[in-house]
Amino acid sequence: MADTPPAHDLEWDAGDLACGDLVLELRRRVRAEPGKVFKLIARDPGAPADLPAWCGMTGHQLIAQDSAAQTYWIRAKS
């Protein structure tokens, strides 16, 4: 990841929420804010694989991820 994290509009710390519940709640949040960039902190061990796959399947854009910090920047589709 670059030294400067991407700009974001909204931030959500999902904590240890498991990926099934995580993507359901993320889906609700991105639908409510089309076009916005979310900074998501997700500590579930499956998140590094699941979140990029979810973005690819749903059309949302994974702008950046910092696996060490368990942080993801996702632009909600318009």
C-alpha positions in Angstrom: 0.0 0.0 0.0 1.1 3.6 -0.6 2.4 5.6 2.3 -0.7 7.8 2.3 -4.0 6.0 2.7 -6.8 6.8 0.3 -9.3 9.5 1.2 -12.6 8.1 2.5 -16.0 9.4 3.2 -17.1 6.9 5.9 -15.3 4.6 8.3 -16.6 1.4 9.9 -14.7 -0.8 12.4 -16.4 -4.2 12.0 -14.2 -5.7 14.7 -14.2 -9.5 14.7 -17.5 -9.8 12.8 -17.4 -13.0 10.9 -17.4 -12.7 7.1 -20.9 -13.8 6.5 -22.3 -11.2 8.8 -19.6 -8.7 7.7 -20.6 -8.8 4.1 -24.3 -8.6 4.9 -23.8 -5.5 7.0 -21.3 -4.0 4.4 -23.9 -4.6 1.7 -26.5 -2.6 3.7 -24.1 0.2 4.3 -22.8 0.6 0.7 -26.3 0.5 -0.7 -27.2 3.5 1.6 -24.2 5.5 0.3 -23.6 4.9 -3.4 -20.4 6.3 -4.8 -18.9 6.9 -1.3 -15.5 5.5 -0.2 -15.6 3.4 2.9 -12.6 2.7 5.2 -13.4 -0.7 6.7 -11.4 -2.3 9.5 -12.1 -6.0 9.6 -10.2 -8.5 11.8 -11.9 -11.7 10.7 -9.2 -14.0 9.4 -11.1 -14.6 6.2 -11.4 -10.9 5.3 -8.2 -10.6 3.2 -9.6 -13.2 0.7 -13.4 -12.6 1.2 -13.6 -8.8 0.8 -11.8 -8.6 -2.6 -13.9 -11.5 -3.9 -17.1 -9.9 -2.6 -16.1 -6.6 -4.3 -15.5 -8.5 -7.6 -18.8 -10.2 -7.4 -20.9 -7.2 -6.5 -19.3 -4.4 -8.6 -18.0 -2.4 -5.7 -14.4 -1.2 -6.1 -11.6 -2.3 -3.7 -9.4 0.8 -3.9 -6.7 -0.4 -1.5 -6.1 -2.8 1.3 -3.5 -2.9 4.1 -3.6 -6.5 5.2 -1.2 -5.8 8.1 -3.6 -3.2 9.5 -6.6 -5.2 8.5 -8.0 -2.1 6.7 -9.8 -1.9 3.3 -10.9 1.0 1.2 -14.0 0.3 -0.8 -15.9 2.6 -3.2 -19.6 1.7 -3.3 -20.9 1.4 -6.8 -23.2 4.2 -8.0 
